[in-house]
């Protein structure tokens, strides 16, 4: 697995604390900048996650690294009675709570601050667990995945939406140019934390994807592991069960 990449290379804090600090800093304009950087394609990928989860008819869903709650809010379209959005960043959660309240979903979606590597839930709690663009921010990936496995019910579904790297010409070359130039530039222009978007770009390029991530999921004892590249491979949806 690639060396750990942290948001702030000159910081003495661990990755977990740096990630929390970073997202607190960029929370105010994260949604609009994210739409711009992904050219809106992330919305379609999230709808694909919704369909996969909805098809299993879960009563309870945990959305880890929920951020400002985009996926948790979309998952409210399922038949689930309980949806919990969990995130390290208080700043991101405050934005998410405002969105949840504005949509009148506060009785269905609970937004809580918590650590993905030490989940505050009992074993076998949730029918479905999702993570969208969050697992590459885990400090200890295998520990985080093991915690997810612990709180997932037997036969429950776990779905990951994460960035990946196209492997075919010319998409591979175009992606490389986009991540090296456009994404950091947009972060520099529109965000008050240039390093945050340099980190998001660098971590996206270096995080294991495809069969490599499948192997890690299988190592921590997830079953029926599959992956489905999205939009020429710039993102991938993974599904697994317990």
N, C-alpha and C positions, 0 to 999 in steps of 0.2 A: 504493500500500500504506500502511496506517496507520503512524503514528510508532511507533518501537520502545518497548515497555513493559518496564521493568525491575522486579525485585522490590523493590529498596531505592532509592528515589528520592534519598536523601541520601548514597548511597555513591559513592566515586570509582572503584570497580571496574567493569570492563566487564560486559556482560550475562552472558557465559559464566561468569565467576567468581562473580557474584551468584547465578546459578541453582545452581551447584555448592554454594555456601554454604547457600542456602535448603533444598535437598533433604537436605543433611547434617543440618540442624537438625531437620527434620520427619520424618526417616526412621523413627524408632521407632514412631510412631503413624499413619504415612501410610496403610497398608492399611485399618485399621479406619475411619479418618475418611473415606477415599475411598469405601468401601462405603456409609457413612452419607449422604454428600453426593449420591452418584449414585442413592441408594435401591436399590442392587444391580443397576441396569440395565446397568452397565458389563460385568458378567459375560456377559450375553447378546450384547453387541456383540463382545466378544473371541471368543466361540464362532463368530460369523459370519466373523470374520477367519480363524480356524482352518480353517473349511470352504473358504474361497476359496484359502488357501495349500495345503491338503491336496489339493485337486482338481488341482493342478499336479504332484503327486508330487516335491517337491524333495528332494534329498539333503542340501543344506546350507542353513541359514537364519540370517540375521543379524537380531536384534531390537535396534534402536537405541533409546536412551533407555529401556532395559529396566527401570530403577527397581528395584523389589523382585522383579522376575522373573515377574510374573503371566502375561504373554503368553508369555514364553519357556517357562515350565512347561506352559502349555496346548498350545503348539506341539509339545511332546514326544509328544503323542498322534498326530502325523503320522508318516509313515514316514521322516522325515529322520534321517540318521545323525549329523549334526553340527548343533548349535544354539549360536550365540554370542550372549550378551546383553551389550550394551555400554552403559555409562553414565558420565557425568561424576562422579557423586557416589559417593564411597567408602562413605558411610554407607548409602545405598540398596542398594549392592551387597552389603554385609555382611549386611543383612537378607535379600536375595535368595539369597545363598550358603547361609545357614542353612536357608531353605525348600527349596532344591535338594537339600542333603545329607539333610534329614529325609525327603525323598521318594525317596532313593536314585538321584537322577538326575545325580549328579556326573560320571558317565562319558559322559553324552549332552549335558549343558548346561555350557558354559564361560562364566563371568561375568568380564568384564574391564573395567577402567577405561579410558576413551578418549574422544576428541573427535569428535563427529559431523561436524565440518567438516574433519577431518584423519584419516580412517579408517586404521588401521594394517594394511591389507590390500592385496594386489595387485589389479590390474584383473581384472574378470571372475571373482570368487571365489565368489559365492553365487548359488544358484538362486532364492532368495526373500529379500526384505528387508521387515521390518515396522517400523512406528513407531506406538505407541499413546500418545496424549496427550503427545507429545514435540516435534513439529516447531514448535509455537508458542514453544518455549523456545530454538530455535536463535538464535544471535546474527546470523548471516547466512544467511537461509533459502535463497537461491539457491545459495550455496556448499555448504551442507549437502546440498541435493538433488543437486547436481552430483557430489559425492563418492559419494552413494548410487548414482547412475547409473554411476559409474566402476567400483565393485566388484560391481555386479550383472551376472550373465552375460547374454549376448544371449538374448532371448526369456524371460528370467526375469521373475518377478512382484514388483512393489513394492506393498505395501498400507499405507495410512495409516488409522488410526482417530483422529479428532480432534473436539473440540467444534465446534458450529456454532450458529447462531441461528435458531430457528423464525421463519417469515415470515407464518404465517397466524394470524388471530384465533381463539380467545383464547390460543393457545399462546405467541405472541410476547410478549404482555403478562404472562402467567404466568411465562415464563422470565425476563423482565427483573426482575420482583419477586423471584424466587427467587435470582438471581445477586447482586442488590444487597443483599439482607437476610439470607436464610437461610445461604448459603454462607459469607460473612464471619463471621456470628455463630457458626456451628459451629466455624470455625477459631479464633475468639477463645476460645471455651469450652474446646475440647479440644486445641488446639495451643499450644505455647509460642512460636510465631512468628505473630502476628496478620497481619503484613505479607505473609507467604507466601501466605495464602489470599485476601488482598485482591488480590495479584498474579495468582493463578490465576484468580480471578473476572474481573478486568479484562482479562487477556490472552485469556481464552476469548471474551469479548464482542467484542473488537476484531480478532481474527485473521481473515484472509481465508478464506472458505469457499465451497463450491459451485463455480460457474463461475469465480470469481476464483482459487481455488487450482488448478483445472484449467488455467487459462491460464498460471500460473507453472510448473506441471509440464511443460507443452508447451514453454514458453520454454527450459527447460534440456534439451529434447530427449527427454523421455519420450514414449512412443507409447501408443496405445489407452487414453487416459485416460478414466476413468469415475468417477462418484460416486453413492453410494446413501445418502440420508438415513435416519437411524435414530430411532425413537421421536419422531415428530412433528418431527424436525429438530434435536433437541438435540445430536445427534452425527451425523457423516457418515463413511462408509467410502469411501475412494478407492482405485482400483486403476489400475496403469499397468505398462507393460512397456518393455523395451529392444530 
